[in-house]
């Protein structure tokens, strides 16, 4: 979404508050608008607020005569909750390795269950089945489950192929290229940097009206890591510097992504809690809500 993240958050909050007044707090459309608010909170780095809101949505869908697990709104909330848990696992400072893995495994279980339900709804090529599958591949990569028929690599390749049917220049195709590149890097595949560059270049072409779009900035962070993997530390640092400036302008100095790139640049040794110039981290790109 183009524009200032906080402005977009306020717009989503206004929609949610209007639906609370007109439809009631537990109406499915009210809950769905609350999922959008939680997604914006995650984007601007307010992970705890996003997590609290999504857990509350999930409670509403389950209690009394709630919507139930297989309702579309519940499934969308589960996928968003999984993404927030993965961001916490990857970017939040001060978490133990055990806590990070527990969050990532919870995300994996949510995405697995949601994907299975979406497949029942409309088959394996249902758009939401594909989106939840993209999240699942990211969870598996974090957990180190790269290879095998049900590993991150096979799943990421499957979903890239599916979205390429939507078009080589489709936004979701470019997102999946960047995400697959992360898996290939972890598998020490030399094609990772080329695929990452292709995805980043495509995102810049699609989102040209906003050079500091969150997807471009996140993909730039990932590609800088690819350049380090490919042995081009100078180019990686140049890209990190541009990305850091963009993150400062878009989100400010305290956003987890800003802190992470600052750590990669050696500007703050404690930034991100676990990042450093020698211990670089990446985060998969989220596919926007369909």
Backbone as JSON, one array per atom type, in Angstrom:
{
  "sequence": "XXXXXXXXXXXXXXXXXXXXXXXXXXXXXXXXXXXXXXXXXXXXXXXXXXXXXXXXXXXXXXXXXXXXXXXXXXXXXXXXXXXXXXXXXXXXXXXXXXXXXXXXXXXXXXXXXXXXXXXXXXXXXXXXXXXXXXXXXXXXXXXXXXXXXXXXXXXXXXXXXXXXXXXXXXXXXXXXXXXXXXXXXXXXXXXXXXXXXXXXXXXXXXXXXXXXXXXXXXXXXXXXXXXXXXXXXXXXXXXXXXXXXXXXXXXXXXXXXXXXXXXXXXXXXXXXXXXXXXXXXXXXXXXXXX",
  "N": [[0.85, -1.19, 0.0], [0.57, 2.14, -0.9], [1.85, 5.14, 0.55], [1.94, 6.84, 3.77], [2.64, 4.69, 6.46], [1.41, 5.03, 9.01], [-0.76, 6.68, 8.4], [-2.28, 4.94, 6.84], [-2.82, 3.02, 8.78], [-4.49, 4.49, 10.49], [-6.67, 4.86, 8.81], [-7.6, 2.22, 8.51], [-8.27, 1.74, 11.16], [-10.4, 3.54, 11.48], [-12.33, 2.43, 9.76], [-12.73, 0.01, 11.1], [-13.73, 0.87, 13.6], [-16.11, 2.07, 12.79], [-17.5, -0.14, 11.85], [-17.77, -1.57, 14.22], [-19.58, 0.06, 15.58], [-21.82, -0.07, 13.88], [-22.27, -2.77, 13.13], [-21.53, -4.35, 15.27], [-19.27, -5.8, 17.69], [-18.48, -8.47, 17.27], [-19.2, -9.22, 14.74], [-18.59, -10.75, 11.57], [-17.48, -9.13, 9.53], [-16.57, -6.98, 10.99], [-14.61, -8.22, 12.55], [-12.91, -9.0, 10.51], [-12.01, -6.54, 9.54], [-10.56, -5.81, 11.75], [-8.46, -7.59, 11.59], [-7.1, -6.47, 9.45], [-6.23, -4.1, 10.64], [-4.46, -5.18, 12.52], [-2.55, -6.25, 10.81], [-1.44, -3.94, 9.72], [-0.36, -2.83, 12.03], [1.66, -4.69, 12.5], [3.26, -4.19, 10.26], [4.3, -1.63, 10.78], [5.94, -2.21, 12.83], [4.93, -2.66, 15.38], [4.76, -5.12, 17.0], [3.87, -6.44, 19.35], [1.39, -5.21, 19.84], [0.04, -5.95, 17.52], [0.03, -8.73, 17.87], [-1.5, -9.03, 20.24], [-4.0, -8.03, 19.4], [-4.67, -9.85, 17.33], [-4.79, -12.26, 18.74], [-7.0, -11.71, 20.31], [-8.97, -11.47, 18.33], [-9.01, -14.11, 17.43], [-9.96, -15.38, 19.72], [-12.56, -14.35, 19.82], [-13.64, -15.55, 17.54], [-13.89, -18.15, 18.32], [-15.28, -18.47, 20.74], [-18.41, -19.04, 22.49], [-21.04, -18.67, 20.27], [-19.32, -18.38, 18.12], [-17.49, -17.84, 14.99], [-16.02, -20.1, 14.37], [-13.36, -22.49, 13.59], [-13.03, -23.08, 10.83], [-14.08, -20.99, 9.4], [-13.83, -18.37, 6.98], [-12.92, -15.82, 7.9], [-11.72, -16.49, 10.33], [-9.62, -18.09, 9.41], [-8.14, -16.26, 7.89], [-7.34, -14.57, 9.94], [-5.74, -16.36, 11.35], [-3.61, -16.77, 9.54], [-2.53, -14.2, 9.47], [-1.81, -13.93, 12.14], [0.15, -15.92, 12.25], [2.1, -14.74, 10.63], [2.79, -12.5, 12.19], [3.87, -13.8, 14.43], [6.09, -14.98, 13.23], [7.56, -12.72, 12.49], [8.14, -11.73, 15.03], [9.71, -13.83, 15.98], [11.9, -13.6, 14.28], [12.86, -10.92, 14.29], [12.55, -9.6, 16.76], [14.16, -8.19, 19.59], [16.13, -9.68, 22.23], [14.91, -12.17, 22.62], [15.1, -15.6, 23.54], [16.77, -18.39, 21.95], [15.17, -20.61, 22.1], [12.6, -19.5, 22.53], [12.28, -18.16, 20.12], [12.15, -20.28, 18.28], [9.86, -21.56, 19.22], [7.88, -19.66, 18.69], [8.08, -19.59, 15.89], [7.4, -22.22, 15.3], [4.78, -22.3, 16.2], [3.68, -20.55, 14.35], [4.07, -22.09, 12.06], [2.3, -24.25, 12.53], [-0.18, -22.9, 12.52], [-0.27, -21.88, 9.88], [-0.16, -24.26, 8.45], [-2.55, -25.54, 9.19], [-4.4, -23.63, 8.29], [-3.82, -23.57, 5.54], [-4.51, -26.19, 4.77], [-7.27, -26.06, 5.22], [-8.05, -24.08, 3.38], [-7.45, -25.39, 1.03], [-9.39, -27.36, 1.06], [-11.6, -25.71, 0.73], [-11.23, -24.63, -1.92], [-9.35, -26.02, -3.46], [-5.85, -26.73, -4.24], [-4.86, -24.58, -5.65], [-6.29, -22.44, -4.83], [-6.43, -18.99, -4.13], [-5.94, -18.1, -1.42], [-5.0, -20.44, -0.3], [-2.58, -20.65, -1.59], [-1.32, -18.32, -0.62], [-1.18, -18.82, 2.18], [0.44, -21.02, 2.01], [2.82, -19.88, 1.13], [3.53, -18.48, 3.43], [3.88, -20.7, 5.12], [6.13, -21.95, 3.97], [8.05, -20.04, 4.61], [8.05, -20.28, 7.4], [9.03, -22.88, 7.68], [11.58, -22.58, 6.61], [12.76, -20.91, 8.54], [12.82, -22.71, 10.65], [14.7, -24.43, 9.77], [14.05, -26.48, 8.07], [14.66, -27.37, 5.2], [15.06, -29.1, 2.94], [13.65, -31.99, 1.19], [10.46, -33.56, 0.41], [8.42, -32.16, 1.64], [9.6, -29.86, 2.48], [10.94, -26.49, 2.93], [12.09, -25.6, 0.51], [10.9, -27.11, -1.62], [8.24, -26.37, -1.28], [8.35, -23.56, -1.6], [9.24, -23.37, -4.25], [7.09, -24.6, -5.53], [5.02, -22.75, -5.07], [5.97, -20.44, -6.25], [5.94, -21.26, -8.92], [3.19, -21.55, -9.24], [2.24, -18.91, -8.91], [3.52, -17.71, -11.03], [1.91, -18.41, -13.1], [0.03, -16.5, -12.92], [1.3, -14.43, -14.02], [4.49, -13.3, -15.11], [5.31, -10.8, -14.27], [3.73, -10.24, -12.15], [2.86, -8.94, -8.93], [2.84, -10.8, -6.79], [4.33, -12.88, -7.81], [6.9, -11.75, -7.96], [7.38, -11.31, -5.24], [7.47, -13.97, -4.35], [9.75, -14.83, -5.69], [11.82, -13.46, -4.35], [11.48, -14.6, -1.8], [11.92, -17.35, -2.3], [14.58, -17.16, -3.04], [15.8, -16.7, -0.57], [15.55, -19.21, 0.62], [17.09, -20.73, -1.15], [19.58, -19.57, -0.71], [20.07, -20.43, 1.92], [20.33, -23.07, 1.35], [22.72, -23.02, 0.14], [22.81, -22.52, -2.59], [24.0, -21.34, -5.6], [22.47, -19.83, -7.32], [20.9, -18.14, -5.91], [21.39, -15.33, -5.48], [21.01, -14.21, -8.01], [18.28, -14.74, -8.51], [17.16, -13.32, -6.4], [17.89, -10.7, -7.09], [16.42, -10.42, -9.42], [13.8, -10.54, -8.42], [13.76, -8.26, -6.72], [14.27, -6.19, -8.55], [11.98, -6.42, -10.13], [9.98, -5.77, -8.26], [10.58, -3.09, -7.78], [9.9, -2.02, -10.25], [7.16, -2.5, -10.36], [6.19, -1.15, -8.11], [6.85, 1.5, -8.48], [5.95, 4.07, -7.88], [6.39, 4.49, -5.23], [9.3, 4.47, -3.96], [10.2, 3.76, -1.46], [8.6, 1.76, -0.57], [7.36, -0.68, 1.73], [7.69, -3.4, 0.88], [9.71, -3.21, -1.06], [11.83, -2.22, 0.51], [12.18, -4.31, 2.35], [12.82, -6.4, 0.61], [15.2, -5.36, -0.36], [16.84, -5.42, 1.9], [17.02, -8.2, 2.11], [18.31, -8.8, -0.32], [20.78, -7.57, -0.03], [21.91, -9.28, 1.81], [22.15, -11.49, 0.18], [24.13, -10.6, -1.56], [26.32, -10.49, 0.14], [26.55, -13.22, 0.63], [27.26, -13.97, -1.94], [29.76, -12.94, -2.05], [30.23, -10.24, -2.5], [30.81, -7.87, -0.72], [31.14, -5.13, -0.68], [29.19, -4.07, -2.47], [27.0, -4.96, -1.07], [27.12, -3.44, 1.28], [26.71, -0.88, 0.23], [24.08, -1.12, -0.69], [22.82, -1.68, 1.74], [23.17, 0.79, 3.02], [21.56, 2.51, 1.49], [19.1, 1.26, 1.88], [18.84, 1.49, 4.65], [18.56, 4.26, 4.94], [16.15, 4.63, 3.6], [14.42, 3.15, 5.27], [14.61, 4.64, 7.6], [13.33, 6.98, 6.78], [10.8, 6.0, 6.15], [9.83, 4.48, 8.35], [11.16, 5.28, 10.67], [13.73, 5.44, 13.31], [13.46, 3.36, 15.17], [12.14, 1.13, 14.29], [11.95, -2.43, 13.88], [13.08, -3.44, 11.45], [14.67, -1.28, 10.62], [16.49, -1.16, 12.72], [17.69, -3.63, 12.4], [19.04, -3.43, 9.89], [20.72, -1.35, 10.56], [22.33, -2.66, 12.38], [23.55, -4.51, 10.68], [25.13, -2.76, 9.29], [26.87, -2.09, 11.23], [26.33, 0.05, 12.83], [24.98, 0.02, 15.2], [25.72, -2.03, 17.65], [24.07, -3.48, 19.33], [21.65, -3.51, 18.12], [18.57, -4.92, 17.21], [19.08, -7.09, 18.75], [20.15, -9.6, 18.07], [21.38, -9.39, 15.7], [24.17, -8.58, 13.57], [27.1, -7.26, 11.86], [28.33, -9.61, 11.04], [26.48, -11.55, 11.43], [24.01, -11.79, 9.79], [20.54, -11.2, 9.23], [17.45, -12.15, 7.68], [14.1, -11.53, 6.52], [11.17, -12.98, 5.32], [9.07, -11.73, 2.64], [5.8, -10.55, 3.11], [2.81, -11.52, 1.5], [0.49, -9.23, 0.27], [-2.88, -8.63, 1.51], [-5.41, -10.3, -0.24]],
  "CA": [[0.0, 0.0, 0.0], [1.37, 3.35, -1.02], [1.5, 6.18, 1.51], [2.55, 6.72, 5.08], [2.04, 3.57, 7.17], [0.54, 5.46, 10.1], [-2.0, 7.14, 7.79], [-3.02, 3.75, 6.47], [-3.31, 2.43, 10.03], [-5.64, 5.27, 10.96], [-7.79, 4.57, 7.92], [-8.13, 0.91, 8.88], [-8.91, 1.89, 12.47], [-11.68, 4.22, 11.27], [-13.24, 1.44, 9.21], [-13.05, -0.95, 12.16], [-14.58, 1.52, 14.6], [-17.42, 2.26, 12.18], [-18.17, -1.44, 11.82], [-18.15, -1.9, 15.6], [-20.8, 0.82, 15.9], [-22.96, -0.44, 13.04], [-22.48, -4.21, 13.04], [-21.22, -5.03, 16.52], [-17.85, -6.16, 17.84], [-18.16, -9.83, 16.87], [-19.63, -9.49, 13.36], [-17.45, -11.23, 10.8], [-16.84, -8.02, 8.82], [-15.84, -6.21, 12.01], [-13.4, -8.98, 12.88], [-12.0, -8.97, 9.37], [-11.36, -5.22, 9.53], [-9.59, -5.81, 12.83], [-7.29, -8.29, 11.06], [-6.36, -5.49, 8.65], [-5.54, -3.21, 11.59], [-3.33, -5.93, 13.08], [-1.52, -6.37, 9.77], [-0.76, -2.64, 9.64], [0.46, -2.71, 13.24], [2.87, -5.49, 12.27], [4.1, -3.53, 9.26], [5.01, -0.49, 11.36], [6.84, -2.7, 13.87], [4.27, -2.78, 16.68], [4.46, -6.55, 16.99], [3.09, -6.82, 20.53], [0.02, -4.75, 19.62], [-0.51, -6.82, 16.49], [-0.19, -10.05, 18.46], [-2.62, -8.93, 21.17], [-5.24, -7.87, 18.64], [-4.97, -11.09, 16.62], [-5.22, -13.26, 19.72], [-8.36, -11.34, 20.69], [-9.83, -11.85, 17.22], [-9.12, -15.57, 17.44], [-10.84, -15.73, 20.83], [-13.93, -14.02, 19.41], [-14.13, -16.5, 16.54], [-14.02, -19.47, 18.91], [-16.11, -18.54, 21.93], [-19.87, -19.05, 22.39], [-21.5, -19.01, 18.92], [-18.38, -17.72, 17.22], [-17.46, -18.28, 13.61], [-15.41, -21.42, 14.26], [-12.04, -22.53, 12.99], [-12.99, -23.17, 9.37], [-14.64, -19.8, 8.76], [-12.81, -17.62, 6.23], [-12.35, -14.77, 8.73], [-10.82, -17.14, 11.28], [-8.44, -18.54, 8.68], [-7.35, -15.07, 7.56], [-6.72, -14.14, 11.2], [-4.68, -17.32, 11.67], [-2.46, -16.49, 8.69], [-1.93, -12.95, 9.93], [-1.17, -14.25, 13.42], [1.37, -16.65, 11.93], [3.09, -13.78, 10.14], [3.28, -11.72, 13.33], [4.73, -14.67, 15.23], [7.35, -15.15, 12.51], [8.3, -11.47, 12.63], [8.65, -11.69, 16.4], [10.79, -14.81, 16.07], [13.05, -13.2, 13.47], [13.35, -9.55, 14.44], [12.41, -9.02, 18.1], [15.37, -8.33, 20.4], [16.06, -10.22, 23.58], [14.29, -13.49, 22.73], [16.0, -16.76, 23.54], [16.64, -19.25, 20.76], [14.01, -21.48, 22.31], [11.39, -18.71, 22.32], [12.17, -17.89, 18.68], [11.7, -21.5, 17.62], [8.48, -21.82, 19.63], [7.03, -18.76, 17.91], [8.09, -20.03, 14.5], [6.66, -23.48, 15.19], [3.36, -21.95, 16.31], [3.32, -20.0, 13.03], [3.99, -23.23, 11.13], [1.06, -24.99, 12.77], [-1.3, -22.08, 12.08], [-0.29, -21.84, 8.42], [-0.47, -25.61, 7.97], [-3.98, -25.77, 9.37], [-5.13, -22.73, 7.4], [-3.63, -24.01, 4.15], [-5.32, -27.38, 4.56], [-8.67, -25.65, 5.14], [-8.25, -23.37, 2.12], [-7.44, -26.41, -0.02], [-10.73, -27.96, 1.08], [-12.5, -24.71, 0.16], [-11.14, -24.38, -3.35], [-8.26, -26.72, -4.09], [-4.48, -26.29, -3.92], [-4.58, -23.32, -6.33], [-7.09, -21.36, -4.24], [-5.48, -17.91, -3.81], [-5.54, -18.07, -0.01], [-4.18, -21.63, -0.06], [-1.24, -20.3, -2.04], [-0.75, -17.32, 0.29], [-0.81, -19.48, 3.43], [1.57, -21.88, 1.69], [4.01, -19.03, 1.12], [3.89, -18.29, 4.84], [4.37, -21.97, 5.66], [7.51, -22.13, 3.5], [8.9, -19.16, 5.42], [8.17, -20.88, 8.73], [9.89, -24.06, 7.57], [12.96, -22.11, 6.44], [13.23, -20.45, 9.84], [13.05, -23.89, 11.48], [15.79, -25.21, 9.18], [13.52, -27.61, 7.31], [14.85, -26.86, 3.85], [14.97, -30.11, 1.89], [12.61, -33.0, 1.32], [9.22, -33.32, -0.34], [7.57, -31.21, 2.37], [10.47, -28.84, 3.03], [10.74, -25.11, 2.49], [12.48, -25.4, -0.89], [9.88, -27.67, -2.5], [7.03, -25.57, -1.14], [8.59, -22.24, -2.2], [9.28, -23.56, -5.7], [5.72, -24.9, -5.97], [4.17, -21.57, -5.06], [6.46, -19.53, -7.28], [5.42, -21.76, -10.2], [1.75, -21.27, -9.29], [2.01, -17.49, -9.12], [3.98, -17.35, -12.37], [0.77, -18.56, -13.98], [-0.68, -15.21, -12.86], [2.09, -13.49, -14.81], [5.87, -13.13, -14.67], [5.47, -9.49, -13.65], [2.74, -10.05, -11.08], [3.47, -8.6, -7.64], [3.04, -11.99, -5.96], [5.44, -13.63, -8.41], [8.15, -11.12, -7.54], [7.55, -11.61, -3.81], [7.88, -15.37, -4.21], [11.13, -14.95, -6.15], [12.68, -13.05, -3.24], [11.38, -15.58, -0.72], [12.62, -18.56, -2.7], [16.02, -16.88, -3.0], [16.27, -16.91, 0.81], [15.67, -20.65, 0.82], [18.23, -21.19, -1.94], [20.79, -19.13, -0.01], [20.28, -21.33, 3.05], [20.76, -24.34, 0.77], [24.0, -22.72, -0.5], [22.61, -22.58, -4.03], [24.61, -20.14, -6.16], [21.51, -19.06, -8.1], [20.08, -17.34, -4.99], [21.57, -13.9, -5.67], [20.4, -13.83, -9.3], [16.83, -14.75, -8.34], [16.84, -12.21, -5.5], [18.0, -9.46, -7.87], [15.28, -10.39, -10.34], [12.62, -10.19, -7.64], [13.87, -6.87, -6.27], [14.11, -5.32, -9.73], [10.57, -6.46, -10.51], [9.21, -5.03, -7.27], [10.82, -1.66, -8.02], [9.15, -1.63, -11.44], [5.72, -2.53, -10.05], [5.88, -0.2, -7.05], [7.72, 2.64, -8.79], [5.45, 5.33, -7.32], [6.84, 4.59, -3.84], [10.6, 3.79, -3.87], [10.4, 3.28, -0.1], [7.53, 0.83, -0.2], [7.89, -1.71, 2.64], [8.13, -4.59, 0.17], [11.01, -2.91, -1.67], [12.84, -2.11, 1.56], [12.44, -5.65, 2.89], [13.54, -7.14, -0.43], [16.55, -4.81, -0.42], [17.56, -6.03, 3.03], [17.31, -9.59, 1.76], [19.28, -8.89, -1.41], [22.1, -7.24, 0.51], [22.43, -10.51, 2.38], [22.54, -12.34, -0.95], [25.39, -10.09, -2.08], [27.35, -10.97, 1.06], [26.68, -14.65, 0.34], [27.95, -14.1, -3.22], [31.11, -12.43, -1.91], [30.35, -8.83, -2.88], [30.5, -7.14, 0.51], [31.08, -3.69, -0.97], [27.86, -3.79, -3.01], [26.04, -5.19, 0.0], [27.12, -2.29, 2.17], [26.09, 0.25, -0.46], [22.65, -1.35, -0.67], [22.4, -1.52, 3.13], [23.11, 2.22, 3.34], [20.37, 3.05, 0.84], [17.95, 0.66, 2.56], [18.74, 2.08, 5.99], [18.0, 5.61, 4.8], [14.74, 4.47, 3.26], [13.7, 2.7, 6.45], [14.54, 5.79, 8.51], [12.32, 7.9, 6.28], [9.49, 5.36, 6.12], [9.39, 3.95, 9.64], [11.86, 5.86, 11.8], [14.93, 4.71, 13.76], [13.21, 2.29, 16.14], [11.47, -0.02, 13.67], [12.84, -3.59, 13.89], [13.86, -3.54, 10.22], [15.69, -0.23, 10.66], [17.52, -1.59, 13.68], [18.41, -4.77, 11.83], [19.99, -2.96, 8.88], [21.74, -0.59, 11.28], [23.26, -3.65, 12.93], [24.34, -5.03, 9.56], [26.11, -1.72, 8.95], [27.75, -1.88, 12.37], [26.02, 1.33, 13.46], [24.55, -0.26, 16.57], [26.07, -3.43, 17.91], [23.01, -4.16, 20.05], [20.4, -3.37, 17.39], [17.95, -6.18, 16.83], [19.3, -8.08, 19.79], [20.9, -10.78, 17.64], [21.98, -9.11, 14.39], [25.48, -7.95, 13.57], [27.65, -7.33, 10.5], [28.74, -10.98, 10.72], [25.36, -12.45, 11.67], [22.94, -11.06, 9.11], [19.26, -11.88, 9.22], [16.5, -11.78, 6.65], [12.71, -11.85, 6.81], [10.4, -13.13, 4.09], [8.08, -10.72, 2.31], [4.4, -10.95, 3.22], [1.93, -11.21, 0.38], [-0.61, -8.36, 0.73], [-4.2, -9.26, 1.54], [-6.06, -10.38, -1.53]],
  "C": [[0.88, 1.24, 0.0], [0.9, 4.37, 0.0], [2.18, 5.94, 2.84], [1.86, 5.61, 5.86], [1.08, 4.0, 8.27], [-0.79, 5.99, 9.56], [-2.88, 5.95, 7.44], [-3.59, 3.07, 7.71], [-4.53, 3.17, 10.53], [-6.87, 5.02, 10.1], [-8.43, 3.23, 8.27], [-8.83, 0.97, 10.24], [-10.29, 2.55, 12.34], [-12.73, 3.25, 10.73], [-13.68, 0.47, 10.29], [-14.01, -0.34, 13.18], [-15.99, 1.75, 14.06], [-18.19, 0.94, 12.16], [-18.57, -1.9, 13.22], [-19.46, -1.21, 15.95], [-22.02, 0.28, 15.15], [-23.29, -1.92, 13.14], [-22.28, -4.95, 14.35], [-19.8, -5.58, 16.51], [-17.52, -7.51, 17.24], [-18.69, -10.19, 15.48], [-18.4, -9.86, 12.53], [-16.74, -10.1, 10.04], [-16.07, -7.12, 9.77], [-14.53, -6.91, 12.36], [-12.4, -8.94, 11.73], [-11.29, -7.62, 9.27], [-10.33, -5.12, 10.64], [-8.32, -6.56, 12.42], [-6.44, -7.33, 10.23], [-5.6, -4.51, 9.54], [-4.3, -3.91, 12.15], [-2.2, -6.08, 12.08], [-0.74, -5.07, 9.63], [0.13, -2.43, 10.87], [1.76, -3.51, 13.09], [3.81, -4.77, 11.31], [4.89, -2.38, 9.85], [5.83, -0.9, 12.58], [6.23, -2.83, 15.24], [3.79, -4.22, 16.84], [3.6, -6.97, 18.18], [1.63, -6.41, 20.37], [-0.68, -5.61, 18.58], [-0.87, -8.19, 17.08], [-1.41, -10.04, 19.39], [-3.95, -8.86, 20.43], [-5.63, -9.18, 17.94], [-5.4, -12.2, 17.57], [-6.64, -12.99, 20.19], [-9.35, -11.71, 19.59], [-10.07, -13.36, 17.23], [-10.05, -16.02, 18.56], [-12.29, -15.48, 20.45], [-14.48, -15.04, 18.43], [-14.41, -17.88, 17.14], [-15.05, -19.55, 20.03], [-17.6, -18.5, 21.6], [-20.31, -19.52, 21.0], [-20.62, -18.34, 17.88], [-18.35, -18.37, 15.84], [-16.88, -19.68, 13.45], [-14.13, -21.41, 13.46], [-12.07, -22.46, 11.48], [-13.63, -21.98, 8.66], [-13.52, -18.99, 8.11], [-12.14, -16.55, 7.09], [-11.36, -15.34, 9.74], [-9.52, -17.55, 10.61], [-7.54, -17.37, 8.31], [-6.64, -14.54, 8.81], [-5.57, -15.06, 11.57], [-3.43, -17.06, 10.85], [-1.75, -15.21, 9.11], [-1.21, -13.15, 11.26], [0.14, -14.99, 13.19], [2.47, -15.7, 11.47], [3.66, -12.94, 11.28], [4.21, -12.54, 14.2], [6.09, -14.86, 14.55], [8.2, -13.88, 12.58], [8.9, -11.35, 14.03], [9.85, -12.63, 16.54], [12.06, -14.33, 15.38], [13.68, -11.9, 13.93], [13.28, -8.99, 15.85], [13.69, -9.23, 18.92], [15.09, -9.06, 21.71], [15.42, -11.58, 23.71], [15.35, -14.58, 22.75], [15.8, -17.55, 22.26], [15.43, -20.16, 20.89], [12.71, -20.74, 22.03], [11.19, -18.42, 20.83], [11.62, -19.12, 17.96], [10.25, -21.83, 17.99], [7.52, -20.93, 18.87], [6.95, -19.22, 16.46], [7.31, -21.33, 14.32], [5.16, -23.25, 15.35], [2.85, -21.38, 14.99], [3.16, -21.12, 12.01], [2.68, -23.99, 11.3], [-0.17, -24.22, 12.29], [-1.4, -22.08, 10.55], [-0.63, -23.2, 7.82], [-1.97, -25.86, 8.05], [-4.81, -24.89, 8.43], [-5.02, -23.19, 5.95], [-4.49, -25.23, 3.85], [-6.8, -27.02, 4.41], [-8.96, -24.93, 3.83], [-8.26, -24.34, 0.94], [-8.79, -27.1, -0.1], [-11.75, -27.01, 0.45], [-12.44, -24.71, -1.36], [-9.99, -25.05, -4.07], [-6.91, -26.08, -3.81], [-4.12, -24.98, -4.6], [-5.51, -22.19, -5.87], [-6.12, -20.25, -3.81], [-5.03, -17.9, -2.35], [-4.76, -19.31, 0.39], [-2.74, -21.36, -0.47], [-0.56, -19.33, -1.08], [-0.32, -17.97, 1.61], [0.35, -20.44, 3.21], [2.88, -21.12, 1.62], [4.48, -18.76, 2.55], [4.46, -19.54, 5.45], [5.81, -22.23, 5.23], [8.48, -21.27, 4.3], [9.11, -19.72, 6.81], [9.14, -22.06, 8.71], [11.35, -23.64, 7.39], [13.54, -21.66, 7.77], [13.6, -21.64, 10.72], [14.13, -24.81, 10.91], [15.34, -26.41, 8.39], [13.51, -27.24, 5.83], [14.51, -27.91, 2.8], [13.84, -31.11, 2.16], [11.34, -32.58, 0.61], [8.33, -32.28, 0.32], [8.41, -30.1, 3.01], [10.22, -27.47, 2.41], [11.05, -24.93, 1.01], [11.4, -25.9, -1.85], [8.62, -26.82, -2.47], [7.19, -24.2, -1.8], [8.64, -22.33, -3.71], [7.89, -23.82, -6.27], [4.88, -23.62, -6.07], [4.66, -20.49, -6.03], [5.92, -19.97, -8.64], [3.94, -21.44, -10.34], [1.5, -19.79, -9.57], [2.55, -17.02, -10.47], [2.87, -17.54, -13.4], [-0.1, -17.3, -13.97], [0.05, -14.14, -13.68], [3.49, -13.33, -14.23], [6.06, -11.83, -13.91], [4.42, -9.21, -12.59], [3.46, -9.79, -9.77], [3.78, -9.85, -6.83], [4.17, -12.87, -6.5], [6.77, -13.06, -7.93], [8.42, -11.36, -6.05], [8.06, -13.03, -3.62], [9.3, -15.61, -4.71], [12.1, -14.56, -5.03], [12.66, -14.1, -2.13], [12.07, -16.89, -1.05], [14.13, -18.35, -2.67], [16.58, -17.07, -1.6], [16.46, -18.39, 1.11], [16.89, -21.18, 0.08], [19.55, -20.77, -1.29], [21.1, -20.07, 1.15], [20.73, -22.71, 2.58], [22.09, -24.21, 0.05], [23.94, -22.91, -2.01], [23.1, -21.26, -4.64], [23.65, -19.31, -7.0], [20.69, -18.11, -7.23], [20.17, -15.85, -5.29], [20.91, -13.42, -6.96], [18.88, -13.76, -9.18], [16.38, -13.6, -7.44], [16.88, -10.89, -6.25], [16.82, -9.32, -8.82], [14.01, -9.96, -9.6], [12.62, -8.74, -7.21], [13.66, -5.91, -7.43], [12.64, -5.28, -10.16], [9.69, -5.69, -9.54], [9.36, -3.52, -7.47], [10.04, -1.17, -9.23], [7.66, -1.56, -11.14], [5.34, -1.4, -9.1], [6.65, 1.11, -7.24], [7.25, 3.95, -8.18], [5.91, 5.55, -5.88], [8.16, 3.83, -3.69], [10.89, 3.24, -2.48], [9.24, 2.42, 0.37], [8.11, -0.26, 0.7], [8.36, -2.98, 1.94], [9.49, -4.38, -0.49], [12.11, -2.86, -0.62], [13.19, -3.48, 2.14], [13.21, -6.5, 1.89], [14.97, -6.65, -0.57], [17.41, -5.34, 0.7], [17.97, -7.45, 2.69], [18.39, -9.68, 0.68], [20.67, -8.5, -0.96], [22.74, -8.48, 1.14], [22.87, -11.49, 1.3], [23.9, -11.91, -1.5], [26.55, -10.5, -1.18], [27.62, -12.45, 0.79], [27.47, -14.88, -0.95], [29.37, -13.54, -3.19], [31.32, -10.99, -2.28], [29.95, -7.95, -1.7], [30.38, -5.64, 0.26], [29.69, -3.3, -1.5], [26.79, -3.98, -1.95], [25.97, -4.0, 0.94], [26.46, -1.08, 1.51], [24.57, 0.1, -0.45], [22.09, -1.2, 0.74], [22.24, -0.04, 3.48], [21.88, 2.87, 2.74], [19.1, 2.54, 1.55], [17.74, 1.28, 3.93], [18.14, 3.48, 5.92], [16.52, 5.55, 4.46], [13.9, 4.05, 4.44], [13.57, 3.83, 7.47], [13.42, 6.74, 8.08], [10.92, 7.31, 6.37], [8.96, 5.05, 7.52], [10.04, 4.6, 10.86], [12.96, 4.95, 12.32], [14.66, 3.49, 14.62], [12.45, 1.1, 15.57], [12.43, -1.21, 13.65], [13.67, -3.75, 12.62], [14.96, -2.5, 10.16], [16.83, -0.63, 11.57], [18.35, -2.74, 13.13], [19.45, -4.32, 10.8], [21.08, -2.12, 9.53], [22.78, -1.53, 11.88], [24.14, -4.24, 11.85], [25.43, -4.05, 9.15], [27.1, -1.48, 10.07], [27.5, -0.57, 13.08], [25.59, 1.18, 14.91], [24.77, -1.74, 16.84], [24.94, -4.19, 18.57], [21.68, -4.13, 19.29], [19.86, -4.73, 16.98], [18.21, -7.29, 17.8], [20.19, -9.24, 19.36], [21.53, -10.58, 16.26], [23.33, -8.44, 14.56], [26.0, -7.97, 12.14], [28.02, -8.74, 10.07], [27.61, -11.99, 10.89], [24.11, -11.78, 11.1], [21.66, -11.88, 9.09], [18.38, -11.33, 8.12], [15.1, -12.16, 7.11], [11.97, -11.94, 5.48], [9.42, -11.97, 3.89], [6.69, -11.32, 2.48], [3.66, -10.62, 1.94], [0.77, -10.37, 0.9], [-1.94, -9.09, 0.69], [-4.85, -9.18, 0.19], [-7.43, -9.69, -1.48]]
}
